[in-house]
Amino acid sequence: MTVAPVHEAVTTLRKLALAAGQAAALRAAAQLGVADALGDEPATAAQLATAVNAEPGTLDRLLRALTTHGVFAAQGERYVHTATSRLLRTDTPRSLRDMVLWATEPWTWSVWPQLADAVRTGKGVFAEVHGKDFFTYLYEDAPDSAEVFNRAMTQASRLSSQSIAEALDIRGPVTVVDVAGGHGDLLTTILGEDSEVRGVLFDLPGALDDVDPRLREGGLFGDRASLVTGDCREAVPVAADVFILKNVLEWDDESTVATLRNVAGAAGPGGRVVVIENLVDGSPETGFTTTMDLLLLLNVNGRKHLRQSLLRLVAEAGLVVTDVHPVGPYLHMIDCAVPERP
Ligand SMILES: C[S@@+](CC[C@H](N)C(=O)[O-])C[C@H]1O[C@@H](n2cnc3c(N)ncnc32)[C@H](O)[C@@H]1O
């Protein structure tokens, strides 16, 4: 064994062991609003500290730590933006600031330490730590966190909604329902593609409280959109031609199959059901999907699926897969049909 690989291994492990600190540094920068305070001109930590109400010396240390990961860059004693740090700004259309806040919310720090237990038992830990399931906790006990969660989902959706709407190619006088569609970013994009298409947004009441105003009465799509609240594991009481489930089937297998069966029942024979997911073995972002897979284990006793594990559940729910193909940079679209009755 030579010295260099050992040194590399030591460096890798030391860096990984402190990765929580990197997430915390990102969160701190997002909370302080440093990216918004830094414009196109280079600025010193002292100048930025005045703008964000921080202590200049410690802000300098925070920024130095972030620059080692390409978040901001140092030019002598001054800092400038990088493509990555610009995503922390609130005024950029591709902002991921809420995504960063969501991935580092206080509840995440309360469940990560239980990972060994979850791996031993094969079960999530959220209810044990917080006394109730994740979404009940979010909407009942942590409204600010719920708001961050839904904004983060919208930010993530914006990365792919246009490509998904184009790939779905829903045209003419048909009705589409986005099941567990969050604030409605994908649905508004689909409705924007064809003025004949009607849309239904279905989600838990807490999610629809702050729905995209364009879907409300008087909004741009208000006359073609309706909002329905409910639990998709219990029933999906909506009549539609196309049912979409994007980044929903990430909880326990039982909930996934129950939801798919409810959707298949609502769609009826010949109906179209489209599942859209990041697949662990079909994503260019392996680091993201595999870590998210572990977080989903902890919070909803769920997972990011492998292609085969998801297709197995789709089949178990009685749907027939007609096509599987990549959509957008990170996702796969699984087009299914409800079989005609024998
Ligand atoms: C990961 S988010 C995905 C949101 C949206 N489909 C997207 O891709 O941006 C999961 C969504 O499922 C909703 N949800 C969770 N449990 C639900 C349930 N039992 N019934 C209906 N919606 C649920 C959440 O409120 C949230 O909007």
The ligand as an ORCA input file, in Angstrom:
! r2SCAN-3c Opt
* xyz 0 1
  C     -42.405     15.053     -1.916
  S     -43.866     16.016     -2.007
  C     -44.156     16.043     -3.745
  C     -45.050     17.180     -4.154
  C     -45.266     17.295     -5.671
  N     -45.876     16.118     -6.251
  C     -43.941     17.595     -6.345
  O     -43.392     16.747     -7.044
  O     -43.444     18.714     -6.146
  C     -45.088     14.907     -1.386
  C     -46.484     15.479     -1.382
  O     -47.351     14.477     -0.864
  C     -48.336     15.101     -0.079
  N     -48.907     14.052      0.787
  C     -48.301     13.401      1.812
  N     -49.113     12.488      2.334
  C     -50.270     12.550      1.619
  C     -51.498     11.837      1.682
  N     -51.669     10.868      2.600
  N     -52.478     12.147      0.812
  C     -52.296     13.136     -0.112
  N     -51.141     13.834     -0.221
  C     -50.141     13.540      0.632
  C     -47.563     16.189      0.626
  O     -48.417     17.181      1.179
  C     -46.686     16.690     -0.495
  O     -47.326     17.695     -1.237
*
